[in-house]
Every structure is written in C-alpha cells, then in structure tokens.
C-alpha cells in the first residue's frame, strides 16, 4: 500500500482464493455481508446488522460514519500551491537534493512568490524540504533506513488498532468504505501516483476514524504522508506495484467484513513489511 519505496521486482500475487481482489477494470463490487454477520447466533444473540429497537449492537461505536469522499473547492492560492507541490514531491518532479527558489516555482505555477514561499514553509515543518537561506528550499534526501523507521512506527500504531476494530466494528460499516478502496484501484490502474497517494491516505484515515480517536488519526496521517515521498534514488513506483498495493485494500475489507482475524493480521503485517522495501 505504500508509495515511495524502492522494491525489487513485483510483489507476487496471493494464492488463488486466499484474498479477494478488486476487478481489474476498477468497477465497484457489491459488498456482501455474510449471513452469520447479519443473522443471529443460536440462542438469539445478535451478531450484526441493525440492532433491535432500544438495543445497541455489541461493539458498535456510537460516533458518526466517516464522510463519503467529495471534491473540496479550495479558495486559498496557498492551499492550491501546497497540493501541487505535494503532488510534485510524490511524482518525483521535485528532485531530492535540489534547491528550488520561490520566485522560480511561482513562475512555474503562474503565481507570485509569496504563496509558494508560504506553502514551502509548511512543507519544511513536515520535513519534506529544508530552508536554504538566501537561496530557497532544498528537497529532503531520504534513504531506505528512514522509510523503514517510518514503517515501524506506523505499524506500532495501526496494527493493534485495526485488529481491535476487526473484533468490534459491524460488517455493514466496513462495506461503507468500499468506494474508498476502489478509488485506490482506479488510480493504480492508470499509474497516477499522486492520485493514488491521496486515495491511499483517505482509505487509511477512514479506517482509523472508526476508532473514534482524532489524535491517533492525525498522527497516523502525518506519518503516512511522509512515507509517500520518493527516495533519493531508485526507480519510480511501477503500476504493477500500485495495483498490488491497491488490491490489499480490497482484500483487507473483505477480511474485516467476514471478521477473519487471521487474514486481517496477515494482511496488515504484510502491508507494513512491504512499506520499507
């Protein structure tokens, strides 16, 4: 699921039948809730679906559903430039180690140097660039060790949270995240790395939002963004790698819907094991 790491070869596909994959054409599949998740166990205990009147489904969180993705109209020039610079970082258009001046970038985007400078200051806070006095901003040079460290920290946060959610969140709520998982497949299919990076983070944010912990979501999202910047050297992420990563999103949702904890744990750990390759 991670972008920005140099990998050796394409990750092999999972064995047939091991994990469900999204259709190759990116079309959205129907999300089927297993009967055992909808019906009732022997003895009348409810296992999923809509609770009876006055009854709260066991393990179901009381906070609202994560909002569906929608286009956001930005009226801030700095916000638009910040988005464009982040996309350029993911795509490798801004080369690690190179120094870029605000006036030159402003001319490239057709704006003054001021919003570019403000956006670059924000990227400096995030660690994407370094301020070079009287010259501009140098794109940070990052190696495999930094990516491995980021993956380790993300795993410490996200793995236990996802396993906990797998035990408590009802199947129908996971089905609501299906469009976000399919969006990663669509971006991967056309090799759009910037769009994939955005949809990848949107999927993870939606999953972690179900924990109800806003601080956790913010910290995890920041780490995720930093893990998507390109390496100092190495080949660009290939479309096949993006498709393999995107298929893990849909496979994870399938496992969460069926509450297959063994598969959930295997997928999440494989996800972060591949983040530093």
KAQUIPE-V991923 format. One record per pair of residues at least 24 apart in sequence whose C-alpha atoms are under 10 Angstrom apart, sorted by the first residue. I is the first residue (numbers start at 1). J is the second residue. Records with the same first field share a line. If there is no record, write none. Layout:
I = J, J
This chain:
1 = 184, 196, 197, 200, 201, 204, 228, 241, 242, 243, 244, 245, 246, 247, 248, 249, 268, 270, 271, 272, 274, 275
2 = 151, 196, 197, 200, 201, 224, 225, 227, 228, 229, 237, 241, 242, 245, 246, 271, 272, 274, 275, 276, 277
3 = 90, 91, 193, 194, 196, 197, 200, 224, 225, 227, 228, 229, 230, 231, 236, 237, 238, 241, 242, 245, 274, 275, 276
4 = 89, 90, 91, 92, 144, 147, 193, 197, 226, 227, 228, 229, 230, 231, 232, 234, 235, 236, 237, 275, 276, 277
5 = 143, 144, 147, 148, 227, 228, 229, 230, 231, 233, 234, 235, 236, 237, 274, 275, 276, 277
6 = 143, 144, 147, 230, 231, 232, 233, 234, 235, 236, 237, 238, 275, 276, 277
7 = 234, 235, 236, 237, 238, 241, 274, 275, 276, 277
8 = 235, 277
9 = 238, 240, 241
10 = 238, 239, 240, 241, 242, 244
11 = 240, 241, 243, 244, 245, 274
12 = 241, 244
13 = 244, 247
14 = 244, 247, 248
18 = 251, 263
19 = 247, 248, 250, 251, 252, 253, 254, 255, 263, 267
20 = 247, 248, 249, 250, 251, 252, 253, 254, 255
21 = 185, 244, 246, 247, 248, 249, 250, 251, 252, 254
22 = 181, 182, 185, 186, 243, 246, 247, 248, 249, 250, 251
23 = 182, 185, 186, 247, 250
24 = 185, 186, 189, 243, 247
25 = 185, 186, 189
26 = 182, 183, 184, 185, 186, 187, 188, 189
27 = 179, 182, 183, 185, 186
28 = 178, 179, 181, 182, 183, 185, 186
29 = 178, 179, 182, 250
30 = 175, 178
31 = 171, 172, 174, 175, 176, 177, 178, 179, 253, 254, 257
32 = 171, 172, 175, 254, 257, 258
33 = 170, 171, 172, 173, 174, 175, 254, 257, 258
34 = 171, 172, 257, 258, 259
35 = 258
36 = 258
37 = 170, 171, 172, 257, 258, 259
38 = 170, 171, 172
47 = 170, 171
48 = 169, 170, 171, 172
49 = 170, 171, 172, 173
50 = 170, 172
57 = 168, 169, 170
58 = 168, 169, 170
59 = 165, 167, 168, 169, 170
60 = 165, 168, 169, 170, 173, 210
61 = 165, 168, 169, 170, 210, 211, 212
62 = 210, 212
63 = 209, 210, 211, 212
64 = 209, 210, 212
65 = 173, 176, 177, 206, 209, 210
66 = 173, 176, 177, 205, 206, 207, 208, 209, 210
67 = 176, 177, 206
68 = 176, 177, 179, 180, 206
69 = 177, 179, 180, 183, 199, 202, 203, 206
76 = 115
77 = 111, 112, 114, 115, 116, 119
78 = 111, 114, 115, 116, 117, 118, 119, 120, 122
79 = 115, 116, 118, 119
80 = 115, 116, 119
81 = 105, 106, 109, 111, 115, 116, 117, 118, 119, 120
82 = 115, 116, 117, 118, 119, 120, 121, 122, 123
83 = 119, 194
84 = 109, 119, 194
85 = 109, 116, 119, 120, 123
86 = 119, 120, 123, 128, 194, 197, 225, 228, 229
87 = 193, 194, 195, 197, 198, 229
88 = 193, 194, 229
89 = 128, 129, 139, 194, 228, 229, 230
90 = 193, 194, 195, 196, 197, 225, 226, 227, 228, 229, 230, 231, 236, 237
91 = 192, 193, 194, 195, 197, 228, 229, 230, 236, 237
92 = 193, 194, 229, 230, 231, 232, 236
93 = 230
94 = 138, 139, 140, 230
95 = 138, 139, 140, 141, 230, 231, 232, 233
96 = 128, 129, 138, 139, 140, 141, 142, 229, 230, 231, 232, 233
97 = 129, 130, 137, 138, 139, 140, 141, 142, 232
98 = 129, 137, 138, 139, 140, 141
99 = 129, 130, 131, 132, 135, 136, 137, 138, 139, 140
100 = 129, 131, 132, 135, 136, 137, 138, 139
101 = 132, 134, 135, 136, 137, 138
102 = 135, 136, 137
103 = 136
104 = 136
126 = 222, 223, 225, 226
127 = 226
128 = 225, 226, 229
139 = 232
140 = 229, 230, 231, 232
141 = 229, 230, 231, 232, 233
142 = 229, 230, 231, 232, 233
143 = 230, 231, 232, 233, 234, 276
144 = 231, 232, 233, 275, 276, 277
145 = 276, 277
146 = 226, 227, 231, 276
147 = 226, 227, 228, 229, 230, 231, 275, 276, 277
148 = 227, 272, 273, 274, 275, 276, 277
149 = 227, 275, 276
150 = 223, 224, 226, 227, 272, 275, 276
151 = 223, 224, 227, 271, 272, 273, 274, 275, 276, 277
152 = 272, 273, 275, 276
153 = 220, 223, 272
154 = 219, 220, 221, 222, 223, 224, 227, 272, 275
155 = 220, 268, 269, 271, 272, 273, 275
156 = 272
157 = 208, 216, 217, 219, 220
158 = 204, 207, 208, 216, 217, 220, 268, 269, 272
159 = 264, 265, 267, 268, 269, 271, 272
160 = 265, 268
161 = 207, 208, 210, 211, 216
162 = 207, 208, 210, 211, 256, 261, 264, 265, 268
163 = 256, 259, 261, 262, 264, 265, 268
164 = 211, 261
165 = 207, 208, 210, 211, 256, 259
166 = 253, 255, 256, 257, 258, 259, 260, 261, 264, 265
167 = 256, 259, 260, 261
168 = 211, 259
169 = 210, 211, 256, 257, 259
170 = 256, 257, 258, 259
171 = 253, 254, 255, 256, 257, 258, 259
172 = 257
173 = 207, 210, 256, 257
174 = 206, 207, 210, 252, 253, 254, 255, 256, 257, 258
175 = 253, 254, 256, 257
176 = 206, 253
177 = 202, 203, 204, 206, 207, 249, 250, 253
178 = 203, 249, 250, 253, 254
179 = 203, 250
180 = 204, 206, 207, 249, 250
181 = 246, 247, 248, 249, 250, 251, 252, 253
182 = 246, 247, 249, 250
183 = 246
184 = 242, 243, 245, 246, 247, 249, 250
185 = 242, 243, 244, 245, 246, 247, 248, 249, 250
186 = 243, 246
187 = 239, 242, 243, 246
188 = 238, 239, 240, 241, 242, 243, 244, 245, 246, 247
189 = 239, 240, 242, 243, 246
190 = 239, 242, 243
191 = 237, 238, 239, 240, 241, 242, 243
192 = 239, 242
193 = 228, 236, 237, 238, 239, 242
194 = 228
196 = 242, 243, 246
197 = 224, 225, 228, 229, 242
198 = 225, 228
199 = 246
200 = 224, 225, 228, 245, 246, 249
201 = 225, 228
203 = 249
204 = 249
207 = 253
227 = 275, 276
228 = 275
245 = 271, 274, 275
